C-alpha cells in the first residue's frame, strides 16, 4: 500500500462531498501533495467523498469537484451506521485490516470509519474481513468508496 500519512508540503484539498438539506455544499478536507497547478495526489482516504482513495491523483476544480487523473493502488472502504461505533469494534477492525496491510481511521467520536487497503489484497479477502466485522455491529453498513477494485 502506498500511503504517506504526512505529506511533505502539508497541503490540504477541499473536495465536494455533497449538499446539505439547505442546498449548501458540504466539503471534506483531505491531506494531499501538489503535483501540478490543479493536480494533487491524495495522502488520505475520504470518509464522505466517493470516487477516490489515498494514492489517487486528482484534478481539483475551485468548487471541489474532481476528476481522477490516475488511480493509485488503494481502495477506500467506508463504513457507517445509525449511531457511533464502539472503541472495541474499531480496534477489532483496525487489527483485521492491519493484518492485510491496510489501515483503519475514524474521527474521535467514531461516527464513521475509513479503511485504506491495497487493491492487490483482492476483493474476496477484503469482503471476508469486512463482512465478518460488520456482522458484529448493529445496523452498520460498509461499501467501497472508490469503485469496485
C-alpha positions, 0 to 999 in steps of 0.5 A: 500500500502506498500511503504517506500519512504526512505529506511533505508540503502539508497541503490540504484539498477541499473536495465536494462531498455533497449538499446539505438539506439547505442546498449548501455544499458540504466539503471534506478536507483531505491531506494531499501533495501538489503535483501540478497547478490543479493536480494533487495526489491524495495522502488520505482516504475520504470518509464522505467523498466517493470516487477516490482513495489515498494514492489517487491523483486528482484534478481539483476544480475551485468548487471541489469537484474532481476528476481522477487523473490516475488511480493509485493502488488503494481502495477506500472502504467506508463504513457507517451506521445509525449511531457511533461505533464502539472503541472495541469494534474499531480496534477489532477492525483496525487489527483485521485490516492491519493484518492485510496491510491496510489501515483503519481511521475514524474521527474521535467520536467514531461516527464513521470509519475509513479503511485504506487497503491495497487493491492487490489484497483482492476483493474476496479477502477484503469482503471476508474481513469486512463482512465478518466485522460488520456482522458484529455491529448493529445496523452498520453498513460498509461499501467501497468508496472508490469503485469496485477494485 
